[in-house]
Amino acid sequence: MSDHLTKEQRHKNMAAIRSKDTKPEMIVRHGLWKRGFRYRLNYKRLPGHPDLVLRKYRTCIFVNGCFWHGHDVDMLKPENSKCCKIPKTNHDFWVEKIRRNKVRDKEEQRTLAKMGWHCITVWECELKPLKREVTLDSIAFTLNHIWLQDHGAKTHYYPILEEEDTVCPMAAEESPK
């Protein structure tokens, strides 16, 4: 199937796609805010300019569009996935573009990890209405888990007392003679 738009129309459509304040990003922002999480947006001081940065949790969240970041696309044999359809028009260009995006994403996340940051990637398809709340709850759970790990849910061990080792009769029982 060929493209029903002219090359100029397709270029105009693709150029109009935003990188900030996208619908999936807004869903994640509203969902986290509602759950009590506070964050910074498009933090320029970190590699990759993460969409959301939660400094308290040392966590960066990237909200990725399935097409632009090649969700579930194996770049060794680039084929369509359930949520990422590679255009047939100018196919080689799009395969290379998506491949470069995937390589860049991995490198940025490696750099952030070396700096001590946790990275969470949220895919556009995980924010569809049927999956949205589960995805947002999962992010909240992960953030709380990270905080507990980093800030230490301290475990206290108490010594066993001698009297706990002996069998004591219950109040209604007769004591052994």
Secondary structure, DSSP 8 states (H G I E B T S, - for coil): ---SS-HHHHHHHHHT--SSS-HHHHHHHHHHHHTT---EES-TTSTT--SEEEGGGTEEEEEE-TTTTTTT--TTS----SS----STTHHHHHHHHHHHHHHHHHHHHHHHHTT-EEEEEEGGGGSTTTHHHHHHHHHHHHHHHHHHHHT---------HHHHS----TTS----
